[in-house]
Amino acid sequence: SRLIAFLIFKLEVVSMLIKLLFILPCAAELAIPTKEIAPGVQMPVISIGTWTEGTKEIDLNISAIVGNWLDLGGRGIDTAYVYFDQAEIASVLKARGAERKDLFITSKIPTCLGKAATRYFVEYDLKKLQTSYLDLMLIHAPGLPGPLGGCDDTWEVLEEYHAAGVLRSIGVSNWGPKHFEGLKFKVRPAVNQIQFNVFTHDDATEAYCKTNNITIEAWSPLGDPARTHRSIFQDATVKAISEKYNISAAQVALRWVLQKGHVFTFLSSSKEHQAEDADIFGFSFEDGEMSQLDLLSKNDGPAFVI
């Protein structure tokens, strides 16, 4: 029994050394490029998301999600009013001694509910996140019909905060082309955060955003197996490409998003998974491979766009 215990101990030591030699050095070198989403506003092309509803218990830890991301060198953080995790995020940032100027914080107001509600949501986020400004504020979902549902008043308030330097950039989420029609704006939406992955993407929304110089930010970039009953980890096309480049299925799916010119937010509390998923800048796919991945969505219907 002593021999077995000794061998187990040796294996644990070897495992730890492997992590120190291979995983941590790569993590320390993590450098994520940025994309200009508005004049003078550079957004990291990868942000860590903090929406944990319906995820595995291991991913419910905001401290691990954000803390590990910061330790790796990640600086983009994506939250929202309805996540109710702003205070936890602020605590992690304070504990890590993160410089505000080095971060890119995105949040979202729930929808278009008039001027007073919009001001409340913005001020709530500023207070809970303990910051004097946000880098990007999105409208989480299109407004509903009615006197409070129209987005002109909401957008006007966001523009006021933008003019004051409180919101460095403003945008929307889950909007299709029809939702932009008639929107009165002085400042164009910088970003449209939508469901976008190899299995599910809305081509009409993508085309509209490209034509109107609106950056697409993908949520659920690894797919939604619960809805589509398809997994990138079991797909033959993804597997073939991953084997060719000696990368993971997740890296295939995420590189596809970036190579189409978009940015993305993803969730993981694991430092190893975060590092691997962000390690997608040392290779690129051929046009034919991109086309193969494009076609994977043909049988899954439209993306989630309200």
BAPAMAR-783061 format. One record per atom (N, C-alpha, C, O): x, y, z negated. Coordinates in steps of 0.001 Angstrom, whole numbers, plus 500000, padded with zeros to 6 digits. Example, Ala and Ser with C-alpha at 12.3 -4.5 7.8 and 13.67 -1.06 7.14 Angstrom:
// BAPAMAR-783061
513190494310492200512300495500492200513200496700492200514236496681491535512850497750492920513670498940492860512900500030492130513409501138491961
//
This chain:
// BAPAMAR-783061
500820498796500000500000500000500000500858501260500000500492502278500587502028501171499319502932502315499310503496502582500702503669503726501122503778501469501411504299501600502769503273502264503673503621503144504460502016501855503571500944502447504382500790503925504056500663504756504955500802504251502759500673505648502348501824506476502896501640507614503327503045505870502873504215506581503386504084506839504886504402507926505369503612505824505618503458505981507069502401507025507406502575507801508346501320507050506656500279508056506875500842509450506641500575510383507398501633509570505567502261510861505254503168511312506401503147512477506799503966510373506930504871510702508033504094511149509265504500512085509954502988510488509540502168510870510688501603512274510514501553513053511465501179512591509298500653513934509038501735514983509216501470516065509741502944514677508787504062515612508956504366515825510432504572516956510874504393514726511199504651514830512638503568515661513311503868516508514152502298515421512941501187516190513515501339517666513217501094518507514082501742517987511995501924519386511623503052520022512418502943521168512855504144519271512608505270519797513379504895520061514828505319521052515423504088519156515390503635519351516775502848520639516897503035521404517843501953520882515925501161522112515953502048523339515839501837524337516528503055523255514953503951524394514757504800524654515985505066525803516336505232523561516647506124523700517789505423524100519069505982524827519890504179523618519243503520523792520526502304524699520483502126525519521384501472524579519477500225525337519449500436526758518973500013527706519635501096526917517814501236528255517257502073529203518110501696530366518255503215528749518691503943529667519551503119530153520726503194531325521098502315529242521328501467529669522445500443530685521974500150531657522669499896530446520770498898531352520234499469532735520036498802533735520302500726532795519562501343534089519281501548534887520554501619536115520508501645534205521700501908534883522962500631535232523719500690535727524845499480534978523106498218535236523781498104536713524166498149537597523310497956536956525446497806538322525942496652538324526946496736537688527997495596539027526625494400539030527458494336540323528268494348541410527690494269540223529591494176541428530429492882542192530166491964541676529529492820543405530654491620544219530503491067544595531876491749544488532895489821545035531869489175545519533090488521546859532775487898547018531726488663547819533680488034549114533468486541549005533771486151548759534912485716549186532751484268549057532912483587550417533042482438550504533477484294551468532666483805552840532765485048553722532786486121553266532391484937554962533234486123555826533298486877555887531967486350556357530959488118555404531988488956555450530798488679554386529761489281554403528688487776553452530055487422552404529090487887551046529617487348550526530594488887550488528959489434549190529323488883548129528375489061548219527160488224547139528928487615546072528129488398544772528307488695544394529441488740544081527225489372542760527386488461541844528196487245541854528005489032541060529089488197540199529934487646539009529157486769538297529647488161538789527942487637537740527073487349538328525697488200538991525104486140538080525195485775538487523834485275537271523074484724536342523664485469537281521775484926536218520947483516536597520526483287537706520044482574535688520705481194535942520312480939535450518900481616534540518423479958536052518228479701535686516835478280535172516611477854535022515466477541534901517690476192534345517556476314532863517252476768532096518101475913532442516048476120531057515623474833530262515486474877529092515104473699530858515784472419530155515656472393528920516547472682529002517741472046527774515965471933526551516748473246525873517063473271524909517828474357526359516486475651525748516754475997524735515668475268524582514687477099524060515857477554523091514873477917523803513573478283524978513574477809523078512473478069523668511159479463524265511079479666525270510398480428523659511768481799524136511731481933525528512329482857526268511992481002525888513226481067527188513898480217528256513215479951529302513808479790528010511985478973528994511278479822529966510462479284530842509785481124529818510521482044530580509695482565531805510439483476531697511260481989532961510154482404534194510824483858534518510515484584535023511372484281534226509286485661534498508904486639533730509786487655534279510216486331532447510060487201531637510913487111532090512366488127532175513055485903532379512832485718532802514222486533534044514527487347534060515450486303535084513739486956536372513994488407536364513512489294536890514185488642535762512338489996535747511790490983535017512677492081535514512928490601533838513156491491533087514041491734533830515352492844533831515885490689534452515856490811535209517105491815536355516947492645536584517827491735537061515838492676538150515570494094537617515411495047538213515913494233536490514708495558535900514501496210535525515824497431535596515965495389535125516792495906534737518103496268535938518967496964535793519972495805537112518584496035538298519397494810538756520148494875539742520882493677538061519985492433538481520616491931539776519994492084539991518791491336540633520804490885541922520297489434542244520651488866543183520095488825541489521559487429541717521915486504540954520995486662539745520824485531541644520394484586541032519466483174541406519898482877542580520118482306540403520020480952540624520518479928540252519450479855539097519030479139541231519011478092540991518032476802541655518519476730542113519659475788541706517656474514542326518006473729542588516732473983541972515696472776543503516815471950543805515647471302542542515097471297542318513887470751541712515994469996540539515538470886539413515028470369538408514540472212539548515124473094538535514559473220538715513038473473537755512310473041539941512577473124540265511142474439539775510519474458539287509389475519539909511262476828539494510757477833540638510724479027540419510520477340541869510926478238543005511032479077543227509776480267543530509860478450543076508616479181543283507366480286542235507196481376542544506714479994540993507596480999539935507520482166540238508457483327540051508094481855540701509650482905541054510609483775542162510040485002542092510114483147543184509474483900544298508900484835543818507796485960544304507674484368542864506994485198542327505903486426541608506448487527541745505916486221540838507522487344540116508135488351541103508716489558540941508536487859542121509409488752543116510007489569543833508933490759544090509112488922544146507832489614544810506730490652543892506092491772544312505803490267542638505878491182541680505258492409541425506128493506541205505615492219541456507451493328541208508374494136542478508643495186542415509283493662543622508165494367544877508402494360545282509863495296545922510341493299544908510575493222545205512014493067546702512253492235547357511625493863547230513154493771548639513528492572548831514457492443548142515468491700549772514105490487549976514914490819550290516357490120549831517261491865551060516598492205551457517965492622550272518835492607550356520063492994549168518185493419547988518936492269547044519267492446546081520013491097547320518715489958546436518888489014546931519972489001548114520312488229546013520506487140546368521412485892545698520867485719544487521003485014546497520244483832545952519589482581546251520417482280547403520728481875545196520760480598545291521482479467544939520526479572543986519753478375545717520581477168545340519866475972545580520770476111546071521890474791545225520267473584545318521087472402545740520224472210545227519122471617546673520734470339546982520107469318546006520692469474545592521841468278545622519942467404544525520396466745544742521750466790543860522608466126545922521955465435546193523217465097547686523253465595548453522428464273548094524181463879549495524304462628549747523468461537549304523826462790550458522358461669550688521441461522552158521054461011552473519980461970553050521928461814554474521655463041555091521017463970554386520621463039556415520920464220557146520471464559556885519006465720556642518675463566556933518132463828556776516699464421555403516395465393555294515647463839554361516973464333553010516735465747552842517289466586552186516671466004553428518438467337553330519038468380553954518128469446553380517909468071555128517599469018555782516678469244554925515433470367554818514941468184554324514934468311553474513746469266552310514020470159552034513219469075551625515161469908550468515479471382550860515625472268550162515131471635551975516303473014552421516484473647552754515136474761552318514846472946553516514325473494553928513032473692552725512109474648552683511335472803551764512193472931550539511384474239549826511709474989549445510811474501549650512997475721548953513402476969549713512961477922549116512460476957551023513149478114551828512749478395551678511256479543551526510836477329551724510469477483551629509021477968550244508602478924550126507836477315549200509098477660547845508681479045547423509180479754546683508498479422547890510355480731547551510902481834548464510367483014548256510649481438549476509591482376550415508978483291551062510016484514551073509880482657551598511053483405552253512116482691553520512543481478553645512376483437554448513087482850555708513537482454555665515000481831556597515510482820554571515683482459554445517101482427552978517502483012552122516838481732552706518601481703551377519206482204551490520636481990552504521302482861550458521096483436550500522439482396550227523517482504550728524636481381549425523171480329549111524135479043548800523380479028547967522473477979549469523757476659549175523197475736548763524326475621549459525335475071547614524147474174547078525157472738547081524657472490547025523453471796547146525592470393546868525289470219545369525490470366544866526604469905544658524411469959543199524407468955542546525361469219541471525902467813543192525565466787542639526448465984543776527049465861544832526428465430543591528246464633544645528864463439545027527998462968544223527194462950546258528163461794546711527402460510546078527885460425545607529019459508546069527019458189545549527361457303546684527869457593547847527590456244546387528600455339547442529072454718548190527891454483547611526830454455549485528090453820550267527026454614551514526700455716551696527218454075552379525851454715553667525557456079553538524892456920554422525057456325552458524141457620552272523510458513551336524313459701551206524018457956550692525313458709549685526041459614550238527121460627549621527452459265551399527683460094551963528736461485552279528227461657552692527080462486552081529091463868552221528631464455553606528843465589553848528430463727554531529474464277555861529700464632556563528396465716557135528283463735556530527407464001557190526132465177556530525407466037557212524848465200555216525424466298554487524781467623554831525446468623555084524774467616554836526767468858555134527495469309556572527243470507556837527152468363557498527130468709558890526857469432559027525514470391559789525391468958558277524508469621558318523199471025557717523297471972558268522735471165556605523997472489556007524176473427556974524890474614557043524572472900557711525844473716558700526547474151559825525608475260560345525736473291560200524672473649561233523698474813560766522827475762561515522594474733559544522355475832558987521554477101558853522400478210559052521906476924558517523661478069558411524564478735559771524742479960559878524692477936560797524946478479562143525128479224562615523883480178563388523979478791562151522726479419562548521464480657561708521144481351561964520160480928560702521983482093559854521762481866558740520770482806558035520402480629558569520331480308557514519367480191556157520063480568555130519499479672556160521272479614554960522103480499555204523320480158556020524176481605554524523406482554554777524496481981554335525839482305554920526873481142553320525833480473552875527055479149552236526665478979551771525538478209552217527612476870551698527349476435550802528506476843550995529652475597549820528180475166548884529214473933548119528789473204548543527892473704546993529432472478546214529214472821544728529116473965544322529316471809543938528807471999542495528715470717541789529158469612542221528830470880540714529898469749539912530378468831540686531321467624540444531357469398541604532072468621542383533046468811541804534438469919541448534839467694541717535171467725541392536586467554542670537384467322543730536802467663542596538707467554543795539546466304544628539294466370545857539319465154543973539049463901544709538870463935545613537652463236546626537622464729545275536649464749546066535420465507547374535586465310548312534813466373547439536591467120548669536841466303549681537653466619550871537671465261549203538316464472550065539198463798551186538403463067550931537446464051552401538805463400553544538174464056554027536901463637555045536349465084553324536410465753553776535192466449555107535454467276555223536358466103556098534655466708557422534801467973557479533966467939557276532752469087557756534623470328557797533859471311558805534441471377559046535646472066559377533515473200560226533881474472559395533861475378559589534672474520558464532914475656557549532789475194556176533253474265555608532681475825555648534269475400554343534795475712553247533783476669553369533018474921552182533767475242551032532913476612550466533292476879550199534464477460550290532310478815549799532578478855548285532693479644547737533463478002547605531926478046546141531821476634545577531810475713546192531273476473544409532402475257543619532254475694542246531757476284541467532506475401541952530490475782540670529901474657539663530147473544539823529647474965538635530919473938537666531327474458536243531203475663536011531105473539535307531209473930533904531259474572533636532616473975533897533660475793533112532587476520532930533842477550531826533645478502531985532881477356530711534335478300529599534260478162528758535524477308529039536365478979527748535662479000526979536914477670526283537195477350526018538354476903525988536168475621525321536367474456526293536519473454525964537154474579527472535947473459528412535904473937529837536139474612530422535292473588530387537285473906531796537539472916532360538552472508531675539490472543533606538350471554534256539195472268535079540265472836536131539969472239534602541494472993535241542571472480536635542902473264537514543261471170536846542782470611538165543093471096539208542081471423540334542453471139538828540808471628539746539789473113540016539978473568541150539824473861538979540308475290539153540548475534540122541701476387541005541612474778539949542785474942540814543956474574542260543623475260543194544037473487542434542872473063543789542499474139544483541672474474545641541924474669543783540701475687544385539832476952544728540619477563545771540384477344543864541544478523544136542354478313545372543219479203546215543336477140545477543821476834546627544678476829547928543892477234548968544411476377547880542651476226549078541843477353549265540822477227550054539886478446548537541008479643548691540186479347548493538698479806549259537850478579547463538405478261547095537024478994545792536713478797544790537400479822545802535701480579544605535336479656543553534740478851543852533858479775542329535219479036541214534629479880540605533518481055540289533705479247540449532350479876539725531253479056538461531023477859538530530746479704537316531137479006536037531011478860535633529555479824535630528790477613535289529188477445534562527939477116533115528291476629532832529385477381532217527372477256530778527630478088530375528849477578529687529734479361530791528915480162530512530117480537529046530290481017528650531353480322528235529250480608526807529362479363525997529678479417524769529751478243526679529867477009525993530203476085525844529004476429526203527878474911525308529276473872525140528261473292523731528391472214523557528958474002522721527868473566521329528033472161521058527512471449520211528051471762521773526470470433521540525901469328521863526907468265521244526886469585522837527792468570523228528770468739522502530096467764522033530683469973522410530563470209521838531894470468520331531851470395519655532878470771519808530660471115518392530503472320518024531354472432516901531845473219518989531520474453518761532254475606519325531448475470520356530790476732518652531500477897519071530731479113519185531638479347518322532484479883520246531460481105520403532244482094519279531928482958518959532745481966518689530754482891517644530348482563516294530988483326515336530863481434516230531664481035514986532323480852515149533833480577514176534535481003516370534327480771516625535744481975516183536581483119516496536251481705515457537660482773514886538483483608515964539176484829515834539271482957517030539662483689518098540348484626518810539386485794519043539697484108519152538222484930519820537216486086518915536795487218519372536643485794517638536609486826516696536186487940516591537226489118516563536870487580516532538500488581516408539558489508517619539590490722517479539746488929518800539442489744520021539455490613520098538201491769520515538268490059519700537067490838519750535826492040518809535896493118519130535395491848517648536519492946516698536640494012517204537614495205516988537400493585517865538666494542518389539637495465519416539000496670519412539256494909520294538174495701521374537578496196521030536168496887521830535536495840519838535684496230519404534337495739520397533280496496520828532410494472520742533377493834521658532438492537521018531935492118519972532431491916521647530960490674521103530404489469521500531249489550522413532071488363520814531042487112521166531724486684522581531349486180523323532193486883522956530080486528524307529641487347525347530385486823526391530772488627525071530587489480526019531320489031526157532772489125527240533349488551525081533359488018525148534731486825526098534774486765527004535606485878525877533864484649526676533864484932528147533586484322529022534200485841528423532676486132529808532300486966530517533369486762531703533632487895529800533978488684530399535065487784530752536242487998531768536905486784529925536505485834530197537584485129531531537351484971532313538288484708531801536126484044533073535810484978534238536094484596535201536760486201534151535588487156535257535770487527535446537235487657536576537707487695534349537945488127534451539336487035535038540224487318535492541333485797535034539750484718535685540475484669537182540166483823537903540694485580537643539307485681539065539015484932539511537784484780540709537548484453538546536981483645538881535815484465538740534525485622538320534555483852539092533409484447538892532097483515537973531322482413537684531788483935537508530145483036536620529404483259536716527901484294537184527428482245536255527168482323536094525726482006534643525404481097534056525991482750534066524476482530532656524129482641532487522620483138533370521922482176531355522129482192531084520694483039529862520385482900528814521015483922530015519402484632528886518816485249529361517512485754530481517427485207528514516502485866528849515245487241528190515154488009528474514235487547527315516100488818526589516098489912527419516753489756527871517887491015527622516044492126528389516611492704527684517834493079528336518809492775526357517786493310525606518924492422525755520155492917525965521263491114525647519958490193525788521088490196527221521621490156527430522833490242528193520737490304529588521171491544529828522031491467530457523087492678529323521571493932529514522307493883528847523671494316529427524667493356527626523718493269526900524984492315527598525949492623527745527132491160528025525448490161528645526314490636529986526864490182530419527924491539530639526155492063531928526632493301531761527506493799532731528077493792530544527608494990530271528398494598529910529829494743528765530257494101530900530554493566530636531900494092531641532933493444531907533945495267532185532658495811533200533562497041532733534338497599533479535142497455531493534088498653530997534764498367530145535984499273529504536518497131530129536430496766529329537602495549529969538259494877530801537651495269529585539489494065530051540185493604528956541131494393528112541557492319528980541452491736527944542299491733528372543763491694529560544085491776527376544634491660527640546065490215528012546395489297527690545641490021528694547528488675529125547914487709527938547999486550528038547597488202526821548525487340525645548646486902525113547292485775524641547141487778525186546323487447524716544977486436525647544316485530525197543615486599526943544546485619527896544020484246527636544633483230527711543942484218527333545919482943527044546587482305525781546028481088525723545856483116524772545744482590523542545150481931523834543798480862523308543490482579524673543006482040525021541690480793525892541830479860525779541035480779526764542846479595527598543092478352526739543313477259527079542861478535525633544009477402524801544409476826523957543280475775523340543449477487523920542146477002523093541045475686523593540466474993522854539767475339524843540752474117525417540175472885525160541024471786525532540616473021524540542188471931524506543156470677523793542657469581524070543146470814522885541696469643522123541249469138522515539862468274521841539301469672523596539314469330523917537927468391525108537768468096525504536640467922525680538851466986526784538731467672528074538322468897528129538218466875529119538089467460530433537805468069530505536415467726529739535515468994531461536274469583531711534970468575532394534063467510532820534511468912532494532804468043533144531833468123534658532043469032535314531537467195535186532769467056536629532944465612536963532685464724536477533385465363537791531680463986538081531264463254538887532328462083539223532151
//
